[in-house]
Amino acid sequence: MPSRRALDWLLGADQPSIRYRALTELLDRPLDDPEVCAAAERIPTVGWVAELLVDRGPEGLWAGPEDAYRPKYTSTYWKLLALSDLGITRSHPLVRRSCEAWMRRFALSGGGVGGSSRGTGHHCVVGNMTRALIRFGYGEDPRIRKSLEWLVTTASPKGGWSCMGTGRNLDSWEGLSAFATYPRARWSPSMQACVERGAEFFLERELHRQGARYPPWYRFHYPVHYYYDLLVGLDLLTALGYGEDRRLGFALDVLRRKRRADGRWNLDAVHPDVVGPIARWFEAHPSQRPTPWGLEAPGRPSKMVTLTALSVLARVGS
């Protein structure tokens, strides 16, 4: 169980999204529990979800209708990824309208989601959108199944994915995250095998061993967008059922060491530093530089990080 102080903080009335998720994920309350129902009813009207919905344009998009992907991270693509983490679903008409516009803008050749203007799929876009749309309640939509099948066919036979032609890497986590939200009973044999190979890719590297030490992986951040860190890896692998694998030990030790004395975790960064070749590319293309956007202040206790951390520890029985 989480500390009483941390749990009471997550159950506060100021953010019904967090209260709803804490009740259902940490306290295992059923969806028809009166407190769960009351929290769900308040999600669209109080806190982060209400603030995000107010910012929508008349087309159901954010930051104008011209480009649903740019500017990073204030346009439609990014805002819907954040909304999908906050307990609201397509049962809300504003969310449903935005999701349908999102899927039209990012149609994937062959019927899925996550495609470019030409319908070409990109791993992180397909994975992120599929995960988010499942959370929004589109799990039985045929476009979701097509997207999952695309992720299977584009995975490396050795496990994992390559993003932007960089070779298999821990940063390419989004594909596995889509399967982590998809009901296990609906996995095909090829999906099962794909997930097993992908999970092994992360586990054999203990969620962090790939090349030189990369500082952003050790800073917990939100919104996640497409950036990786050890908490992202732990959330992903424990959600997939690998909580008892000893190779999570290093990452779990980091998680426990970062816990504050009051039982909470800080938000270390809105998103990790852009370093190396990517930083140099942005220097040469300043108009493409991302605009940091977040729900909470870095360096302060974070409800999103604390909720995720406690959910991880609950899955590993700690």
N, C-alpha and C positions, 0 to 999 in steps of 0.2 A: 504494500500500500504506500502511496505517496505520503509525505509529511502532511499533517493536518493543515498547517499554515499554507503550504503550496496548493493543496487541494481546494481550500476555502477561497483562495485567490482566483483559481481557475473557474470556480463556480460562481464568481461574482456576477451581478446583474448587468454590469456595464457592457459586457460582450456576450450576448446570448449564443453566438456561434461557438465560442469556446466552452461556455457552460453546457451546451447541448452535447458537444463532443466529449467533454469530461464525464458527463453523466453516462453516456453510452459506451465509451471506450475504456474508461478507468474504473467506473463503478458498475458496469455491465447492466445498466437499467434497460428494460425493454422499451421499444419504440412507443408503446401505448401507455407507458408510465405517465401519470399526470404532470410531473415536473419536466419530463422530456418533452411532452406535447406543448407545455407552456413556453419552454425555451425555444422550441422550433417555431412557434407562432410569432415570437418576437424577433427572430433573426432578420427578416426584411426591413424592420422598422427602427432598430436600435443598433448602434455600433458600426463596425467596419462595412458590413454588407449594405446597410442603409446609405452610408457615405459613397460607396462604389456605385450603387444603383442611381443615385442622384446625379452622378457625373455622366451618365449615358447620354448620347445624342439621340435625336428623334429616329434615327435608323437602327437604334439598338446597339450602336458602336461607341467607342471611346476615341477621343482625340481626332474626330473628323472621319468622314467616310472614305477618304482617298486611299489610305493604306492602313489595313487592319493589323499589320505587323510592326510598322514604324510610326512614330519614334519608339525605340526601346527606352524605357519600359513603361510607357504611359498610354499605349494604344490598346486596342481591343484584345489582341492575342494574350497579352500579359495580364490584363485585368481579369480576364475570364479564368486564367490559370489560378490566380489568387482566389477568386470567388469559389472555385471548385473545392478549395480547402476549408470553406467556412460553413458547411452544413446546409446550404441552400440547394434546391433542385429545380428541375425544369417544371415542376408543378406550379412554380411562380411564373406568371405570364411574361414578366419582363425578362426573366432569365431565359425562358424558352425562346423568346423572340431573338435574343442576343445569340444564343447557341445556334439557332437555325441560320442566322446571318453568318456566323463564324464558319459553319460547315460549308456553306455555299462559297465563301471566299477562299477556303482552303480545301477544295475538293481534290481528292486523290484519284488519279487515273485507275480505273477498275472498280470504282465505287466507294473507296474509303475516305478518310480525312487526313489532312496533313500535307496536302500537295501545294506546290508552287502555282504561279499563274498559268503554267503549262501542264499542271497536274502531276509534275514529278515529285516524288516523295523525298523528304529529308528526315533522317532518323529521329533527331530530337523533336521535330515538329510533330511527326506522326505519334511518337511515344507520349509526348506531353498532352496533345489534344485527346488522344484515346483515353488516357488515364483520367483527364478532367471530365470528359463527356460521360464516362462510366459513372463517375461520382455524381454528375448532374442527373443521372437516371436514364441514360441512353444505352445501357448494357445490352438490350435486346434489339437495338437498331442494326439492320444489316450493314450499315456503313462501319460500325464498330468491329464487327466480325471481319470485314474485308481488311481493315487496318491491322488487326492482330495477325491475320494471315500474311500481310505484307511484311510485318516485323519478323515473322518466322522465316520467310524466304530471303530476307536481306541480312539475316544474322550470319556471323562467321560459323562455318562448320565446327570450329574449335571452341565456340562459345563467346558470347558478347557481340558487340557491334563496333563498327568504325564510323566515327562522325567526321565529316569534312575530309575524308581520305587520310586521316591521321593514323590509321591502324587501330586495332582493338585497344581500348583504354577505359580506365575507370570513370572518366568523365562521361562516357556514353552509357549512362544508366537509365535513360528514359524508357527504352523498350521494356526492360524488366518491370519498371514501375506500372506500365499499362497492365501487365499480367497480374501484378500484385493486387489490383483492384477488380479484376475480372473473376467471377465466381469459379472456383476450382472445378465444380461439377460440369462446367461448360468447356473446359479445356479439351482440345483434340489431342491424340497421341503426339502429333508433331509439335504442338504447343508445349506439352509436358516436357518433351525432350529438349526443346529450345530453352525453356526456363532452367532446366537442370544444368545444361551446359553453361548458360549465362551466369547462373549463381555460382557455379564452380570457378568461373573466371575471377569473380570478386573474392571468393573465399580463399583461393590459393594465394592471393595477394594480400590477404588479411585486411582488405578494404583500403590499404594505403601504400603497399609496396609496389611502386612502378616508377622506375627512374629515380632522379634526385628528389629529395624531400621538397614537397610543394606546399608552402605555407598556407594558401587559402583552404586546403583540405582540412586544416585543423581549427578553422574558425567557423562557428555555427552561424548561419545566415538565414534570412527570410526577407522577401519571397525567394523561393528556390530557383524559379525560372529554369535554366538549363545548367546551373552551376552545381558542382558536386562538393560535398564535404563528408566527414566521417559520420555525422548524424544522418545525412541523406542515405548513406550506405547502410547504416544500422536499421533505419526505418524500413528500407527496401527489403533487406534480407530477412529481418524478423517477420515482416508482413508475409513473406513468401514461405515462412515456416522453418527457417534455419536458425531459430533462436538458441538451440542447444549445441550448435557447432562451435567447437573450441577456438576455431580460427577467428571468431569475433572478439576474442579476448582483448587484443590490443585496443581496438576501437572502444570497447566497453570500459576499459580502464580510463581512457581519455574522457569518456562521457562522465564517469563518476568523479574524476578529479575536477572537472569543470563545474560541478554542482556547487552552488553557493551554500553558506551555512544555514540559510533560511529554507533550503530545499528547492530553490528555483535555479533557473539557468539564465544567463544574460544572452542577449542578441549581440554577437560579436561584430557583425557587419550586415549592412543592407544587401550587399552582394560582395563577393571576394574581389580583391584587387585584380585588375586586368594587367597581366604581366607577360613578359616574353614576346614572342612574335605577334601575338594579338595586340599588345600595347603598341608595338611599332606600326601595325596596320592602322590602328585608330589615329596615331599621330599623322599618318599620311592621308587619312580620310576623316578629318574632324567632324564633318557633317553626319557621319555614321556613329559617332561616339554615343554610348547609351546614357540616358538620364536616370540616375539612381532614384528609385521609388520604393517606399516601404510603408508598413502599417505601424511600426514601432521604432523607437529611437535606439541606435546602436549604443552599446555600453551600459544598457539598463536591463533589468529583468524583463524577459519576454514571455508572453503567454503562449505564442506559437511554438517557440523553442522548448519551453517547459512542458507543454502538452505532448509534443513529439517525443521528448526524452523520456517522460514517464510512461508513455505508451510502449516504447522500446523496452524499458525495464520490466514492465508488466508482462510482455511477451516472453522474456527470458526468465521470468519467475524470480526477479530480484526486487 
